């Protein structure tokens, strides 16, 4: 379930260049990316992608937002590094899989012929691509990043599960609210603008 596979003969390149190419692909040609890059039983690249996005977003947020980073025993840098590691290693993967379970349940009444849970995990992971800048404390940028992430989620669900965009929006509304509104701070950013 968590292996690197090459289903189309093209596959995803490993390492930093592979992650950068995946980021560029999902940001610029999402439908093509989701159609070609999401494969059954291929969760590892998506999970690595998500953890990279979260690591950058949280590190930037801790560095730029006063008081965002926790501080224990007067060691702000060590505590921030530990907090990022805990978020990347425990919270993000656990949250991704819980959200994939919710998303799968929400897809049941919409389509009988859906793709598997592994593909749903990948869609949720790759759709976080714009949130790499969500840690920058500028609400218009945060709203744009989380809003585009929501659109990518709908595009990914529609493409991978073979449903129309309206059904993708219905199925993805709750996961998008939890992921982009709460976890990546989209609701707070909208509140700061309004």
C-alpha positions as CSV (number, residue, x, y, z in Angstrom):
1,X,0.0,0.0,0.0
2,X,2.9,2.4,0.6
3,X,5.3,1.6,-2.3
4,X,6.7,3.6,-5.2
5,X,5.2,2.2,-8.3
6,X,5.5,3.1,-12.0
7,X,2.0,2.3,-13.4
8,X,2.3,4.3,-16.7
9,X,5.9,3.8,-17.7
10,X,6.6,7.4,-16.6
11,X,6.2,7.2,-12.9
12,X,7.3,9.8,-10.3
13,X,10.9,10.7,-9.9
14,X,12.2,10.2,-6.3
15,X,13.8,12.8,-4.2
16,X,13.6,16.6,-4.2
17,X,13.3,16.9,-8.0
18,X,10.5,14.4,-8.0
19,X,8.6,16.4,-5.3
20,X,9.2,19.7,-7.2
21,X,7.9,18.2,-10.4
22,X,4.8,16.8,-8.6
23,X,4.2,20.2,-7.1
24,X,4.5,22.0,-10.4
25,X,2.3,19.4,-12.1
26,X,-0.5,19.6,-9.6
27,X,-0.3,23.4,-9.5
28,X,-0.3,23.9,-13.3
29,X,-2.1,21.0,-14.8
30,X,-4.1,19.4,-12.0
31,X,-6.5,17.2,-14.1
32,X,-3.7,15.7,-16.1
33,X,-1.6,15.3,-12.9
34,X,-4.4,13.5,-11.0
35,X,-5.1,11.3,-14.0
36,X,-1.5,10.3,-14.6
37,X,0.1,10.4,-11.2
38,X,-2.5,8.8,-8.8
39,X,-2.2,5.1,-8.9
40,X,-3.7,2.2,-6.8
41,X,-1.5,1.2,-3.8
42,X,0.9,4.1,-4.3
43,X,0.5,6.2,-1.1
44,X,4.1,6.8,-0.3
45,X,4.8,9.6,-2.8
46,X,1.7,11.4,-1.8
47,X,2.5,11.1,1.9
48,X,6.0,12.3,1.4
49,X,4.6,15.2,-0.6
50,X,2.2,16.1,2.1
51,X,4.9,16.0,4.8
52,X,7.1,18.3,2.8
53,X,4.3,20.8,2.3
54,X,3.4,20.7,6.0
55,X,7.1,21.0,7.1
56,X,7.6,24.1,5.0
57,X,4.3,25.7,5.9
58,X,4.7,25.1,9.7
59,X,8.4,26.2,9.6
60,X,7.5,29.4,7.8
61,X,4.6,30.1,10.2
62,X,6.7,29.6,13.2
63,X,9.4,31.8,11.8
64,X,7.2,34.7,10.7
65,X,4.2,34.7,13.1
66,X,5.1,36.0,16.6
67,X,4.0,33.6,19.3
68,X,3.0,30.9,16.9
69,X,5.8,28.6,17.9
70,X,5.6,26.9,21.3
71,X,8.4,27.5,23.7
72,X,9.5,25.1,26.4
73,X,12.2,25.6,29.0
74,X,13.3,28.9,27.3
75,X,14.4,27.0,24.2
76,X,12.4,28.5,21.3
77,X,14.4,27.0,18.4
78,X,14.6,23.5,19.8
79,X,10.9,23.5,20.7
80,X,9.9,24.8,17.3
81,X,11.9,22.1,15.6
82,X,10.4,19.5,17.8
83,X,6.9,20.8,17.1
84,X,7.5,20.7,13.3
85,X,8.8,17.1,13.6
86,X,5.8,16.0,15.7
87,X,3.5,17.6,13.2
88,X,5.2,16.1,10.2
89,X,5.8,12.6,11.6
90,X,2.6,12.1,13.6
91,X,-0.1,14.7,13.1
92,X,0.0,15.1,9.3
93,X,0.0,11.4,8.4
94,X,-2.6,10.5,11.0
95,X,-4.8,13.5,10.0
96,X,-4.5,12.6,6.3
97,X,-5.6,9.0,6.8
98,X,-8.5,10.1,9.1
99,X,-9.6,12.6,6.5
100,X,-9.3,10.0,3.7
101,X,-11.6,7.7,5.8
102,X,-14.2,10.6,6.1
103,X,-13.8,11.4,2.4
104,X,-14.4,7.7,1.5
105,X,-17.6,7.6,3.6
106,X,-18.8,10.8,1.9
107,X,-18.1,9.2,-1.6
108,X,-20.2,6.1,-0.9
109,X,-23.6,7.6,-1.6
110,X,-22.3,9.6,-4.6
111,X,-20.7,6.8,-6.6
112,X,-20.6,3.1,-6.5
113,X,-17.8,2.8,-9.0
114,X,-15.2,4.9,-7.1
115,X,-11.4,4.5,-6.9
116,X,-9.9,3.0,-3.8
117,X,-8.9,4.6,-0.5
118,X,-5.3,4.7,-1.6
119,X,-6.2,7.0,-4.4
120,X,-8.3,9.2,-2.1
121,X,-5.2,9.5,0.2
122,X,-3.1,10.6,-2.7
123,X,-5.7,13.2,-3.9
124,X,-5.9,14.7,-0.4
125,X,-2.1,14.8,-0.1
126,X,-1.4,16.3,-3.5
127,X,-4.2,18.9,-3.3
128,X,-2.4,20.6,-0.4
129,X,0.3,21.9,-2.9
130,X,-0.7,25.6,-2.7
131,X,-0.6,25.5,1.1
132,X,3.1,25.5,1.0
133,X,2.7,29.3,1.3
134,X,-0.2,29.2,3.9
135,X,2.2,29.9,6.7
136,X,3.0,33.4,5.4
137,X,1.0,35.7,7.6
138,X,-0.7,37.6,4.8
139,X,-4.5,36.8,4.8
140,X,-5.1,37.4,1.1
141,X,-2.3,34.9,0.2
142,X,-3.6,32.4,2.8
143,X,-7.1,32.6,1.4
144,X,-5.8,32.2,-2.2
145,X,-3.7,29.2,-1.1
146,X,-6.5,27.4,0.8
147,X,-9.1,28.3,-1.8
148,X,-7.0,26.9,-4.6
149,X,-6.3,23.8,-2.5
150,X,-10.1,23.3,-2.2
151,X,-10.4,23.6,-6.0
152,X,-7.6,21.1,-6.5
153,X,-9.4,18.7,-4.1
154,X,-12.6,18.9,-6.2
155,X,-10.6,18.4,-9.4
156,X,-8.8,15.4,-7.9
157,X,-11.9,13.8,-6.6
158,X,-13.7,14.3,-9.9
159,X,-10.8,13.0,-12.0
160,X,-9.8,10.0,-9.8
161,X,-13.2,8.9,-8.8
162,X,-14.9,9.5,-12.2
163,X,-17.6,11.9,-10.9
164,X,-18.7,15.3,-12.2
165,X,-17.5,18.5,-10.5
166,X,-20.8,19.1,-8.6
167,X,-20.6,15.7,-7.0
168,X,-16.9,16.4,-6.3
169,X,-17.8,19.6,-4.5
170,X,-20.5,17.9,-2.5
171,X,-18.2,15.0,-1.5
172,X,-15.3,17.2,-0.8
173,X,-17.0,20.0,1.1
174,X,-16.5,18.7,4.6
175,X,-12.9,17.4,4.1
176,X,-12.0,20.8,2.4
177,X,-13.4,22.7,5.4
178,X,-11.4,20.6,7.8
179,X,-8.2,20.6,5.8
180,X,-8.1,24.0,4.3
181,X,-10.4,26.0,6.6
182,X,-9.2,24.6,9.9
183,X,-5.8,22.8,9.5
184,X,-4.3,25.4,7.1
185,X,-6.0,28.4,8.6
186,X,-8.3,29.4,5.7
187,X,-11.2,30.3,8.0
188,X,-9.0,32.5,10.2
189,X,-7.6,34.2,7.1
190,X,-11.1,35.0,5.8
191,X,-12.0,36.3,9.2
192,X,-9.0,38.6,9.2
193,X,-9.9,40.0,5.8
194,X,-13.6,40.5,6.7
